[in-house]
Amino acid sequence: MKFNKAWSVWLAVPLIAMSAAACSKTNVSRIDPGSVTDLSGRWNDTDSRLVAAQLIDQSLNGVWLDRFADANGGAAPPVIVGEFRNRSSEHIPVRTFVGDLENAFVNSGAVTLVAGGNERDEVRDEREDQQYNARAGTRAGLGQELGARYMLQGELQSIEDEETSRGVVGSRSEKIVFYQVDARMVDLESNVVVWAGQHKIKKYIERPPLGL
């Protein structure tokens, strides 16, 4: 059976593609989730974790905590973490950052964290379901939630400054990215801001010409 040149080329294309795929192998290595890593210079998990820890540490050193304890027999204040708005130029997974804030609060032991948002709605749905489907002695009671006295909320902002210079071997770019995270603790009864804090990050990102 004879093949013309066109058929030969047509059959060779997938073979070449398969060979290239076989030669290109993705290398994966596991690293410590707590290690400091920066690849692109953008906001990452390290920034989220470190900023959350800094803000919670600042808030727990505020006078609002002692005032509540003095007025309530040393009890830990009930706190809920509200919305943190992303006003930066990047897509930042705010829910991850809020989770880091909640974890830092719980691990501190200095406040009583009250569930909010979707988590609270899910618990309420389960409690409502129990009223009809669980045995009387095992039902979670209605109207027994601990009301939060304070809400932590805030926003994330960023400023970028970039310059690109062209040389004989290609373009070299330098970039400064500045992040500022502002947080406020608000008394839910009076709307008084009892604590305000912020944390800043400044990154210098240098990209040399390709090939260097």
N, C-alpha and C positions, 0 to 999 in steps of 0.2 A: 504493500500500500504506500503511495507516495503522498508527501505533504509539500505544499508550495511554501515559499518564504514567509508569506503573510501568516499562515497558520503556525509556523515555527515561532515567529515573534509573539503571536497571541498566547501560545502555550508557555513561552519563556517568562512572560510578565509575572504571573502568579508565583512561579518558582523563585524568581528574584525577590519578590516581596516576602515570601516565606523564609528565604535565607536571611534577609535583613532583619526580620522579626526574631529569628533564632539567635542572631548575633547580638541584638540589643536586649540587655537584661536589666531589669530594675533591681537595684540593691536597696534593701531595707534593713535598718538596724534599730534596735530599741534603745532609748535613752531615758534617763531619770526624768519623770514628769516635772520635778521641781527644779531642774537645771535651768540656768539662764541661757536662752537661745534667741538670736536675732538673725534673720536671713534677709528679709526685705527692708527692715527698718520701720515697718508699720506696727501699729498697736498689736500686741500679741498676748498670749496667756501669762507670760511673766509680768508684763505691765499690769494686767488685770489683777493678778494675785498680790503684787507688791503695793499697788495703789490702795487696794481694799484694806490691806493690813495697816498701812499708814493712816488712813482715814479713821478706821475703827480705833486705833491706838490714840489718835488725837481726841476723838469724841469721848473716850472713856476717861480721859484726863480733864474733862470739862467740869465746871462747878455744878452743872445741872444734875449730874449723877449723885453727888453728895447731898444736894438739896432735897432730891426725891427720897433718898435713903433716910435722911434726918426727919422728914415729915411722915414717913411711913414705916417707922420701926426697923429700919435697916433693910427693907425689902428691895429686891432688884426691880427696876422699872420695866414695865411691859413695852416693848418696842416693835414696830413693824417697819420693814423696808419698803418704801414706796417706789415711785418712778424715777429713773435717772435718764434724762433726755440726752440723746446723742446729737450735739450741734457741731461735731467735727466734720472734716472733709472726707472722712473714711467711713467705711461700713464697719462698725464696731458691734460685736454681739453683746448688747447691753445685759441680756438675761444672764450670761455667764458672769459678768461683773457683779450683778446684783447677788448671784449665788455666792461669789467670793465674799461679799460683804456679810451675807447671812452666816456663812461658815465662821468668819472671824468673830462675829457677835456671839454665836453659840459657844465657840471654843474659849471665849474670854470668861464666861461664867458670870459676868458682871450685869447682864441684862437678861430678861426673859423675852425670847423672840416669839412673836405671834405670827402665825402663817397669814399670808395675804395673797391676793391675785387668784390665779387659776388653782393654786394649791388649796387655798381656802374654799373655793367653790367646789372642788372635788370632795373635800372632807364634809362639807355641808350636804352634798348630794348623798354621800354614804350614810350620814346620820339620819337624813330624811327617809332613806330606804329602810333603815333598821326599824323605824317606827311601825312598819307594816310587815316586815319579814323576819325579824329576829325575836327570840323569846323575851318576855317582859323583863326578866332579871338581867339580861345582857345588853339591852339597848342603851346607847349613849344618849343622855338626857338632852332635851332641847333647851335652849336659852341658858346654857351653862358656859358659853365661850368667855375666855378672858379678853376683855377689851384692851386694846393697846392705848397707852397714854401718850406715846410719842411716835412720830413718823420721821424716818430718815429719807431725804430725797435730795436730788441734785442734778447736775448736768456735766457733760464732757465736751470740751472744746479743743480745737487744734489750730495752729498757725504754721504755714509752710513757707520756706524761703529757699529757692533753688537757683543755681547758676550752672550753665553749660558752656564749656570752653572747647573750641575745636583746635586740634593740633595736627601734626603731620601723620600721626598714627591713628587718629580717630578723635572722637568726642569724649571729654571727661566731665563728669557732673558732680556737683557738690550740693548737698541738701541739708537744711536744718528743719527738723520737725519739733514743734513745741506743743505739748499737751498740758492742759490744765483741767483738773477735776474739782469741782466745787460741791460741797455737801452741806446740808442744813438739818438740824434736828428741831422739829416743830412740835409744840405742845398741842395735841389734838383738841383739848378743851378750850384753850384760850387763843389759839393760832399764834402764840408767841414763839419766836425763834430763840431757843434756849442755848443753841450752840451752832457755830458755823466754822467750817474748816476747808482747806484745799490742799491739793498735792500737785506738784508740777514735775514734768519729765521733759528733758531736752535731748534730742538725738542728732548726732552728726552722721550723715550717710554719704560716703564717697564711692563713686563708681568709676573705676579707671577705664581707659579705652579698651575695646574688645581686643583680645589677643595678648594683653599684658598681664 
